[in-house]
Amino acid sequence: AGLILIETLGAVPDGGSAELVANMVARLTPDERAELDTLIASQAAGDDDPNMMGKMFMTLWPSYSYIHGNVLPPTSLRLELPLAGEPDTMASVRAHFEAGTLERGLPTLDLPALVLHGEGDPMPMSASVETAALIHGARVTIIERAGHFPWLERRGDFRPIVASFLAEHPAD
């Protein structure tokens, strides 16, 4: 019936992922940056700890919020390793970027679309704006004083935006 895209990876060139990582690293405190650098150096030296990516992610976690570190702790966060011989999620995503899957497919959609983006999200706003531009009639709503998790950081602002969109576009 429609799309509501919330803090999504964009649909064009790399979806904003390179800028996302750069923005997250730039937000780290000196101690967090030192911890991340140690993990990266360890990985580069051949450490194949299966929990390495999770440790790196947890070091970057505070950078997702509008106010650094002010997001609820990731108590339900679960990082899954790909099955042996299977590509990881990002390998699949990169393959679709290279193939232009979304750049070709999104303009063919004929349904209402809302793209939500936190003002302080480390994901570049251009990723949301460029993706919305591919979908006829899509609109982008920026949620002020929110990072990557507006439903947690700005629940009182987030819910009415979604409710309004749903009321405008009821399912048949």
Sine and cosine of phi, psi and omega as CSV:
sin_phi,cos_phi,sin_psi,cos_psi,sin_omega,cos_omega
0.00,0.00,-0.40,0.91,-0.02,-1.00
0.08,-1.00,0.03,-1.00,0.01,-1.00
-0.82,-0.58,0.66,-0.75,0.24,-0.97
-0.81,-0.58,0.94,-0.35,-0.01,-1.00
-0.98,-0.20,0.85,-0.52,-0.08,-1.00
-0.90,-0.44,0.92,-0.40,0.06,-1.00
0.77,0.64,0.73,0.69,-0.10,-1.00
-1.00,0.07,0.44,-0.90,0.20,-0.98
-0.90,0.44,0.66,-0.75,-0.03,-1.00
-0.93,0.36,0.08,-1.00,-0.08,-1.00
-0.97,-0.23,-0.16,0.99,-0.10,-1.00
-0.85,-0.53,0.22,-0.98,-0.55,-0.84
0.23,0.97,-0.99,0.11,0.01,-1.00
-0.91,-0.41,0.23,0.97,0.02,-1.00
0.95,0.31,0.10,1.00,-0.04,-1.00
1.00,-0.03,0.08,1.00,-0.11,-0.99
-0.91,0.42,-0.61,0.80,0.01,-1.00
-0.91,0.41,-0.69,0.72,0.02,-1.00
-0.93,0.37,-0.58,0.82,0.07,-1.00
-0.83,0.55,-0.79,0.62,-0.03,-1.00
-0.88,0.47,-0.71,0.70,0.01,-1.00
-0.87,0.50,-0.68,0.74,0.01,-1.00
-0.90,0.43,-0.65,0.76,-0.01,-1.00
-0.91,0.41,-0.70,0.72,0.01,-1.00
-0.89,0.45,-0.65,0.76,-0.01,-1.00
-0.89,0.45,-0.42,0.91,-0.02,-1.00
-1.00,0.08,-0.18,0.98,-0.05,-1.00
-0.91,0.41,0.54,-0.84,0.15,-0.99
-0.95,0.31,0.28,-0.96,0.04,-1.00
-0.83,0.56,-0.64,0.77,0.02,-1.00
-0.92,0.40,-0.66,0.75,0.03,-1.00
-0.91,0.42,-0.64,0.77,0.01,-1.00
-0.91,0.42,-0.66,0.75,0.03,-1.00
-0.89,0.46,-0.65,0.76,0.03,-1.00
-0.90,0.44,-0.70,0.71,0.02,-1.00
-0.89,0.45,-0.70,0.72,0.01,-1.00
-0.87,0.49,-0.62,0.78,0.03,-1.00
-0.90,0.43,-0.69,0.73,0.02,-1.00
-0.90,0.43,-0.69,0.73,0.00,-1.00
-0.90,0.43,-0.68,0.74,0.02,-1.00
-0.89,0.45,-0.65,0.76,0.02,-1.00
-0.89,0.46,-0.69,0.72,0.03,-1.00
-0.90,0.44,-0.69,0.73,0.00,-1.00
-0.90,0.45,-0.48,0.88,0.00,-1.00
-0.99,0.15,0.03,1.00,0.07,-1.00
0.96,-0.28,0.05,1.00,0.04,-1.00
-0.90,0.44,0.88,-0.47,-0.02,-1.00
-0.95,-0.30,0.52,0.85,0.06,-1.00
-0.80,0.59,0.85,-0.52,-0.02,-1.00
-0.91,0.42,-0.23,0.97,0.01,-1.00
-1.00,-0.09,0.05,1.00,-0.08,-1.00
-0.85,0.52,-0.74,0.67,-0.02,-1.00
-0.89,0.47,-0.62,0.79,0.06,-1.00
-0.89,0.45,-0.64,0.77,0.04,-1.00
-0.90,0.43,-0.67,0.74,0.04,-1.00
-0.89,0.45,-0.70,0.71,0.00,-1.00
-0.86,0.51,-0.70,0.72,-0.01,-1.00
-0.91,0.40,-0.50,0.87,0.07,-1.00
-0.93,0.37,-0.59,0.80,0.00,-1.00
-0.99,0.15,-0.33,0.94,-0.12,-0.99
-0.72,0.70,-0.72,0.69,-0.04,-1.00
-0.87,0.49,-0.37,0.93,-0.04,-1.00
-0.96,0.27,-0.20,0.98,0.02,-1.00
-0.96,0.29,-0.38,0.93,-0.13,-0.99
-1.00,0.01,0.35,-0.94,0.03,-1.00
-0.90,0.44,-0.72,0.69,0.11,-0.99
-0.97,-0.23,0.91,-0.41,-0.15,-0.99
-0.69,0.73,0.85,-0.52,0.06,-1.00
0.99,0.17,0.13,0.99,-0.09,-1.00
-0.99,-0.17,0.42,0.91,0.07,-1.00
-0.99,-0.15,0.49,-0.87,0.05,-1.00
-0.80,0.60,0.57,-0.82,0.02,-1.00
-0.88,0.48,0.54,-0.84,-0.06,-1.00
-0.98,0.19,0.86,0.50,-0.08,-1.00
-0.90,0.45,-0.49,0.87,-0.02,-1.00
-0.98,-0.21,0.14,0.99,-0.01,-1.00
-0.92,0.40,0.74,-0.67,0.01,-1.00
-0.72,-0.69,0.89,-0.46,0.05,-1.00
-0.99,-0.14,0.80,-0.60,-0.04,-1.00
-0.95,-0.32,0.74,-0.67,0.12,-0.99
-0.99,0.11,0.59,-0.81,0.04,-1.00
-0.91,0.41,0.43,-0.90,0.07,-1.00
-0.92,0.40,0.53,-0.85,0.02,-1.00
-0.81,0.59,0.76,-0.65,0.02,-1.00
0.99,0.13,-0.05,1.00,0.00,-1.00
-0.96,-0.28,0.58,-0.81,0.02,-1.00
-0.94,0.33,0.49,-0.87,0.08,-1.00
-0.98,0.20,0.16,-0.99,-0.06,-1.00
-0.84,0.54,-0.71,0.71,-0.06,-1.00
-0.92,0.40,-0.50,0.87,0.08,-1.00
-0.90,0.45,-0.66,0.75,0.04,-1.00
-0.90,0.43,-0.70,0.71,0.01,-1.00
-0.87,0.49,-0.73,0.69,0.02,-1.00
-0.86,0.51,-0.64,0.77,0.02,-1.00
-0.88,0.47,-0.63,0.77,0.03,-1.00
-0.94,0.34,-0.60,0.80,0.08,-1.00
-0.87,0.49,-0.74,0.68,-0.02,-1.00
-0.88,0.48,-0.58,0.81,-0.01,-1.00
-0.99,0.14,-0.20,0.98,-0.02,-1.00
0.94,0.34,0.43,0.90,-0.08,-1.00
-0.81,0.59,-0.79,0.61,-0.05,-1.00
-0.96,0.26,-0.59,0.81,0.03,-1.00
-0.86,0.50,-0.58,0.82,0.04,-1.00
-0.99,0.12,-0.62,0.78,-0.14,-0.99
-0.99,0.16,-0.64,0.77,-0.08,-1.00
-0.87,0.49,-0.63,0.78,0.02,-1.00
-0.91,0.42,-0.25,0.97,0.01,-1.00
-1.00,0.06,-0.16,0.99,-0.02,-1.00
-0.95,0.32,0.63,-0.77,0.07,-1.00
-0.78,-0.62,0.96,0.29,0.00,-1.00
-0.38,-0.93,0.37,-0.93,0.00,-1.00
-0.92,0.39,0.59,-0.81,-0.01,-1.00
-0.61,-0.79,0.69,-0.72,0.05,-1.00
-0.82,-0.57,0.78,-0.62,0.04,-1.00
-0.92,-0.40,0.88,-0.48,-0.02,-1.00
-0.97,-0.23,0.70,-0.72,-0.04,-1.00
-0.60,-0.80,0.78,-0.63,0.07,-1.00
-0.96,0.28,0.69,-0.73,0.00,-1.00
-0.79,0.61,-0.62,0.79,-0.05,-1.00
-0.96,-0.28,0.40,0.92,0.02,-1.00
-0.93,0.37,0.70,-0.72,0.09,-1.00
-0.93,0.37,-0.34,0.94,0.14,-0.99
-0.92,0.40,0.78,-0.63,-0.05,-1.00
-0.89,0.46,0.66,-0.75,0.00,-1.00
-0.86,0.50,-0.50,0.86,0.01,-1.00
-0.85,0.52,-0.53,0.85,0.02,-1.00
-0.88,0.47,-0.68,0.74,0.02,-1.00
-0.95,0.32,-0.69,0.72,-0.04,-1.00
-0.91,0.42,-0.71,0.70,-0.01,-1.00
-0.92,0.39,-0.58,0.82,0.04,-1.00
-0.93,0.38,-0.73,0.69,0.01,-1.00
-0.87,0.50,-0.58,0.82,-0.01,-1.00
-0.90,0.44,-0.36,0.93,0.01,-1.00
-0.99,0.16,-0.27,0.96,-0.08,-1.00
-0.95,-0.30,0.89,-0.45,-0.03,-1.00
-0.81,0.59,0.84,-0.54,0.08,-1.00
0.98,0.19,0.04,1.00,0.00,-1.00
-0.91,0.40,0.50,-0.86,0.08,-1.00
-0.81,-0.58,0.52,-0.85,0.03,-1.00
-0.95,-0.30,0.74,-0.67,0.10,-0.99
-0.86,-0.51,0.81,-0.59,0.03,-1.00
-1.00,-0.09,0.80,-0.60,0.01,-1.00
-0.99,-0.14,0.92,-0.40,-0.05,-1.00
-0.90,0.43,0.53,-0.85,0.07,-1.00
0.82,0.58,0.56,0.83,0.06,-1.00
-0.81,-0.58,0.54,-0.84,0.10,-0.99
-0.99,-0.15,-0.74,-0.67,-0.09,-1.00
-0.99,0.16,-0.19,0.98,-0.05,-1.00
-0.81,-0.59,0.92,0.39,-0.08,-1.00
-0.89,0.45,-0.44,0.90,0.02,-1.00
-0.94,0.34,-0.33,0.94,0.09,-1.00
-0.99,-0.12,-0.71,0.71,-0.11,-0.99
-0.98,0.21,-0.55,0.84,-0.09,-1.00
-0.70,-0.71,0.76,0.66,-0.06,-1.00
-0.77,0.64,-0.67,0.74,-0.03,-1.00
-0.91,0.41,-0.42,0.91,0.07,-1.00
-1.00,-0.03,-0.62,0.79,-0.10,-0.99
-0.91,0.42,-0.78,0.62,-0.09,-1.00
-0.85,0.52,-0.71,0.71,0.01,-1.00
-0.90,0.43,-0.54,0.84,0.03,-1.00
-0.90,0.43,-0.74,0.68,0.01,-1.00
-0.92,0.40,-0.69,0.72,0.00,-1.00
-0.87,0.49,-0.65,0.76,0.01,-1.00
-0.90,0.43,-0.69,0.72,0.03,-1.00
-0.88,0.48,-0.71,0.71,0.00,-1.00
-0.90,0.44,-0.60,0.80,0.02,-1.00
-0.93,0.37,-0.60,0.80,0.03,-1.00
-0.93,0.36,-0.46,0.89,-0.10,-1.00
-0.76,-0.65,0.92,0.38,-0.03,-1.00
-0.91,0.41,0.56,-0.83,0.05,-1.00
-0.93,0.37,0.60,-0.80,0.01,-1.00
-0.96,0.29,0.00,0.00,0.00,0.00
